[in-house]
């Protein structure tokens, strides 16, 4: 292998760079046990050296045997890559940590890139490219490494290849170093935070600070964001950053132009962010006109985010001179893992499984997933008899069957032979045994985080897997603007044939992205006819919300929105105070409207279905029509004997570090009708089930004010109600 000498000025920076590399290899990626004491060995031996050449030779003696690639950068920026082995050994659905030796004769602290047409993501890609996109490739650019090369004559970088298909294959890996003077480059702007926020400012609902070479954002309220001015001609662009978020959620990138100087909903890109995961995030978008600025919304609410660096570049890579390297790969087949999944009573069921290795990486890789496994989720859903393939290793598996179950963490060891993962659900409650049926009346099979390629959204059988895995008994899959003409084929005017009792999946409509959506997004449930007369798609729908409602109500549909004049208000996917404010205003105006829980999956959240849900009390067998009519009939019938509500609120069990549900049951005492005419004093009996973690805290509306209750177990108290 080529070697290089070093100048005296190189010694301390080189020692630091070697130490950073070793920290990543050993402490983070855990892929090189032989290097576990590399830094200490280097520093100890360095004490005896007096010549710079000896230092450089010792670094290369220690690291070169571990290298898979050599990259030579000439003074003019020419890149010469070389594979140092006959072939690269990989494992199906497994990662390899490859050390890359870089000899930089140019001395430029530019950015090393490695890309591959085989490493393009499957989601949002064409169907005929799936078999070619078997590789994933990452150049590690997070802490403690730096985004750019150091400019030293010798350094080492880390590349992580992943293979999704077994067999002998050849990967085309393209290398480039951008940022050379007098050479064209796709880079529009690079932001680094060693000394300042580097132009990022105007924080909304957050504070920002540059420290420890990173931009730290503390989100203090709703809609936090930061922005930066930047000028560039219009084109397809890509904004990338490396960072870590304290909470799961959806980040957004907005941009604006000289011609349209305000950000709006027509110019944004959504990115799924994951809690406590160090990774690169990327958003691609088309700028029409002259770019004037960009904005990052790190998440939708309170929390914290650290960003190490941000790059804005032209997505086409224009001006870059790539050097291709053909890399023979031998991908060994991994091993089958069988799932055995049962509910607490021994009946087979579907469950959620999040599989991670000791480095926190998710399996299977999200960029290589196809339905039924969603690329924007960390978990997969499996039932008894189903499998996954994993390479040898020890895995941490998070098992769950919705919020009525207790989350369990299991260790899975794959050691060269078929393995099994046994999961028997442990419940703290089964509401269906008490006649309360869980449901989510707002989920989507297309649009938002779903891909439109290689298929236009996903199929009913895939959506059923989600509601079964999260124990949502009724799932209302609403066809809306994106992929409307493809998804409309699944409407039947009844629960879909894929339903498996007691899990019912039915397709209906959300008026969003077409028709009267500007006057509110209407949920139209229990439709007999999917389309109004006059057309067979979405372009002929009424543009006035009341006309849409008249058409839907004329066929006996149940309708919902966040405005009155409908049967229910959709809640649980936006800030609670705002939702209750709308509801109270509607009630005070004399509209006897009820609230119902929904997720709006995967738009308001792609984490899972059933985050927002409603529980409906029914006697006997669960039937869709009875379920959808029950919430409104209880409130609208004259002479209602009682109104028993089962409400839920998330809280954290500090002993387990898991989110759990607190249950409240409220009923009138005695069980006699309310007059419905005015406020009256009545006794409410309230039960709390909170696992003994802490007392429940409830706010109950009492006439013109609010009374806060703190109790554990049971409470009977008189309130002013109607």
Buried (B, 14 or more C-beta within 10 A) or exposed (E): EEBBEBEEEBBEBBBEBBBBBBBBBBEBBEBBEEBBEBBEBBEEBBEEBEEBEBBBBBBBEBBBEBBBBBBBBEEEBBBBBEBBEEEBEBBBBBBBBBBBBBBBEBEBBBBBBBBBBBBBBBBEBEEEBBEBBBBBBBBBBBBBBBBBBBBBBBBBBBBBBBBBBBEEBEBBBBBBBBBBEEBEBBBBBBBBBEEEBBEBEEBBBBEBEBEEBBBBBBBBEBBBBBBBBBEBEBBEBBBBBBBBBBBBBBBBBBBBBEEBEEBEEEBBBBBBBBEEBBBBBBBEBEBEEEBBBBBBBBBBBBBBBBBBBBBBBBBEBEEBBBBEBEBEBBBBEBBBBBBBBBBBEEEEBBBBBBBBBEBEBBBBBBBBBBBBBBBBBBBBBBBBEBBBBBBBBEBBBBBBBBBBBBBBEBEBEBEEEEBEBEBBBEBBBBBBEEBBBBBBBBBBBBBBBBBBEBBBBBBBEBBBBBBBBBBBBBBBBBBBBBBBEBBBEBBEEBBBEBBEEBBBBBBBBBBBEBBBBEBBBBBBBBBEEBBBEEEEEBEEBBEEBEBBBEBBBEEEBBBBBBBBEBBBBBBBBBEEEEBBEBBEEBBEEEBEBBBBBBBBBBBBBBBBBBBBBBBBBBEEEBBBEBBBBBBBEBBEEEEBEBEEEBBBEEBEBEEEEBEBBBBBBBBBEEEEEBEEEEBEEBEBBBBBBBBEBBEBBBEBBBEEEEEEBEBEEEBEBEBBBE
